[in-house]
Amino acid sequence: MIKLVPLFEKAFRQHKRPVGKSWRMDKTYIKVRGQWKYLYRAVDKAGKTVDFLLRAHRDRAAARRYFEKSIDQNGEPETITVDKSGANLAALQAINAERKTPIKVRQVKYLNNVVEQDHRAIKRIVKPMMGFKDFRCARIILSGIELMHMIRKGQMKDAGAERTAAEQFHSLVM
């Protein structure tokens, strides 16, 4: 599984539907070797997953790396709603300083409920695992979990008729 998930993710990225221009970003905690690591995630206004990134630290550099990755892969959003974390705000301000058209940044507590609820699907699978032994393996396994979550939410372009999540996943292999 560890060797195949990156290949599946690469194939999925080519078939991923575009996301909306209003993002809600948050981080959640994942245990790796008994220490908390940070899973940065964002969803659009409709609840579609924008991107995810597991980082060892919760600081401006980690938040900036996440935003740059998300923008590179999904295009530039019009607005990003973040929590009251200073690191997220500082990272977005640094990104906006380098751009012609700045991204509107909002810090509204209740607008992030969409992404907070979306964490549940990931945590539901990770919690029984009681953490991970290795950071690299955690990153790959979480990538596979997120990949299946996006397929279940209908984020894969599907040329054929209605297909189950398993059939869509199988089509990535072919």
Long-range contacts (C-beta under 8 A, 24 or more apart in sequence): 1-140, 1-141, 1-144, 2-137, 2-140, 2-141, 5-140, 5-141, 5-143, 5-144, 5-147, 6-140, 6-143, 8-144, 8-147, 8-169, 8-172, 8-173, 9-143, 9-144, 9-147, 11-172, 11-173, 12-147, 12-150, 12-151, 12-156, 12-172, 13-73, 15-156, 15-157, 15-172, 16-150, 16-155, 16-156, 16-157, 17-48, 17-154, 17-155, 17-156, 17-157, 18-74, 18-75, 19-44, 19-48, 19-49, 19-50, 19-74, 19-155, 20-44, 20-45, 20-46, 20-48, 20-77, 21-77, 21-78, 21-79, 22-77, 22-78, 22-79, 22-81, 23-50, 23-70, 23-77, 23-79, 23-80, 23-81, 24-80, 24-81, 24-111, 24-112, 24-114, 24-115, 25-50, 25-66, 25-67, 25-80, 25-81, 25-82, 25-88, 25-112, 25-115, 26-82, 26-83, 26-112, 26-115, 26-116, 26-119, 27-58, 27-85, 28-119, 28-122, 28-123, 30-54, 30-126, 30-131, 30-132, 30-138, 30-142, 31-130, 31-131, 31-132, 32-131, 32-132, 32-133, 32-134, 32-135, 32-138, 33-131, 33-132, 33-133, 33-134, 33-135, 34-131, 37-135, 37-138, 38-62, 39-122, 39-142, 40-66, 41-115, 41-118, 41-119, 41-122, 41-146, 42-70, 42-80, 42-115, 43-114, 43-115, 43-118, 45-114, 47-114, 47-118, 47-153, 48-150, 48-153, 48-155, 49-118, 49-146, 49-149, 49-150, 49-153, 49-155, 50-74, 52-142, 52-143, 52-146, 54-135, 54-138, 54-139, 54-142, 56-135, 58-85, 58-87, 59-87, 60-87, 60-90, 60-91, 60-94, 61-91, 62-87, 63-87, 63-88, 63-90, 63-91, 63-92, 64-91, 64-94, 64-95, 66-91, 67-91, 67-92, 67-95, 68-95, 71-95, 76-101, 76-103, 77-103, 78-103, 78-104, 79-103, 79-104, 79-105, 79-106, 80-104, 80-105, 80-106, 81-106, 81-107, 81-108, 81-111, 81-112, 82-106, 82-107, 82-112, 83-107, 83-109, 83-112, 84-109, 121-149, 122-146, 122-149
